[in-house]
Amino acid sequence: MNRDLANLVQWMRQCENDTRDVLGIKSANMLARWHRYEDDLDGLVRFIHDRIYSNKGVNGWTLEQNKRLSLERIVAFKCPHLFSPSEVRQARATLGLERPTE
């Protein structure tokens, strides 16, 4: 497994656990769908892309307010090189660090 995929899988496990602790089992189970991409870096990046644009950032914001790991923090700070500039901007906007783009 390459280093980027190994790191991303580790962060996704932490994010899933933090989601379960803060947002509950239903949200964690929705996020747990990432497991089907554990061996596919491109697929996992696409999954994260879809998630950061789909839930209006509510889950990411809530996790951040509880000092837990969100998908948005993974995108913006852990591995921004895997994502497009617009994805990083979206993640940063959800975290309240940048104005959202139209």
Secondary structure, 3 states (H helix, E strand, C coil): CCHHHHHHHHHHHHHHHHHHHHHCHHHHHHHHHHHHHCCCHHHHHHHHHHHHHHCCCHHHHHHHHCCCCCHHHHHHHHCHHHCCHHHHHHHHHHCCCCCCCC
